[in-house]
Amino acid sequence: MTVGIFEVNFHFMANGYQTIVLGRPDLQVGGLQLWIHARQFPDSEDYWDGNWLMVTVRCCASGAEVWVKGPILHLSELHHWMA
């Protein structure tokens, strides 16, 4: 069985292009794929600061494809969504 590997180029104004090689998504629901990389502030003991996740998200539907990357998901939101 072949597992899809994604290689993505993200453009950042100050840094040029950054290439990220992704394996199998940590979460996939329909056309939504989510890769969790780390916590934004892993040493923080604050509930809000310490639970932001660095993620890459891909969403595909009806001929459209959107990729986003960054600290855009709070662990409490993921927990609530998965419950």
C-alpha positions as CSV (number, residue, x, y, z in Angstrom):
1,M,0.0,0.0,0.0
2,T,1.4,3.4,-0.9
3,V,1.0,6.3,1.6
4,G,0.7,9.7,0.1
5,I,3.6,12.0,0.8
6,F,3.1,15.7,0.3
7,E,5.8,18.2,-0.6
8,V,4.6,21.7,-0.1
9,N,6.2,25.1,-0.9
10,F,5.0,27.9,1.4
11,H,5.8,31.5,0.5
12,F,6.7,33.9,3.3
13,M,7.5,37.5,2.5
14,A,10.6,37.8,4.5
15,N,12.0,34.3,4.1
16,G,11.3,33.3,0.5
17,Y,10.1,29.8,0.0
18,Q,10.1,27.0,2.6
19,T,9.7,23.4,1.5
20,I,8.0,21.0,3.9
21,V,7.7,17.3,3.3
22,L,4.6,15.8,5.0
23,G,3.8,12.2,5.6
24,R,0.4,10.8,6.4
25,P,-2.0,13.3,8.0
26,D,-2.6,13.1,11.7
27,L,-6.3,13.7,11.1
28,Q,-8.3,13.3,7.9
29,V,-12.1,14.0,7.4
30,G,-13.3,14.1,3.9
31,G,-11.3,16.7,2.0
32,L,-9.7,18.1,5.2
33,Q,-6.3,16.9,6.2
34,L,-4.4,18.1,9.3
35,W,-0.8,17.6,10.3
36,I,0.2,18.4,13.8
37,H,3.9,19.4,14.2
38,A,4.4,20.7,17.7
39,R,3.1,23.2,20.3
40,Q,3.9,26.8,19.5
41,F,5.2,27.5,23.0
42,P,6.1,24.0,24.5
43,D,7.6,25.4,27.7
44,S,4.6,27.6,28.6
45,E,2.6,26.8,31.6
46,D,-0.2,29.2,30.7
47,Y,-3.3,27.4,29.4
48,W,-3.8,29.7,26.4
49,D,-0.2,30.1,25.3
50,G,0.8,26.5,26.0
51,N,-1.9,24.9,24.0
52,W,-1.5,26.5,20.5
53,L,-0.6,23.8,18.0
54,M,1.7,24.4,15.0
55,V,-0.2,22.7,12.2
56,T,-0.4,22.3,8.4
57,V,-3.9,22.0,7.0
58,R,-5.1,21.1,3.5
59,C,-8.7,21.4,2.4
60,C,-9.9,20.2,-1.0
61,A,-13.4,20.5,-2.4
62,S,-15.1,21.2,-5.7
63,G,-11.9,21.9,-7.7
64,A,-10.4,24.2,-5.0
65,E,-7.4,23.5,-2.8
66,V,-6.3,25.6,0.2
67,W,-3.2,25.1,2.4
68,V,-2.5,26.9,5.6
69,K,0.3,26.6,8.1
70,G,1.0,28.0,11.5
71,P,-0.3,28.2,15.1
72,I,-3.9,28.3,14.0
73,L,-5.5,25.5,16.2
74,H,-5.8,25.5,20.0
75,L,-5.7,22.1,21.6
76,S,-9.1,22.8,23.4
77,E,-10.7,23.3,19.9
78,L,-9.4,20.0,18.7
79,H,-10.5,18.3,21.9
80,H,-14.0,19.8,21.6
81,W,-14.2,18.8,17.9
82,M,-13.1,15.2,18.5
83,A,-15.5,14.7,21.4
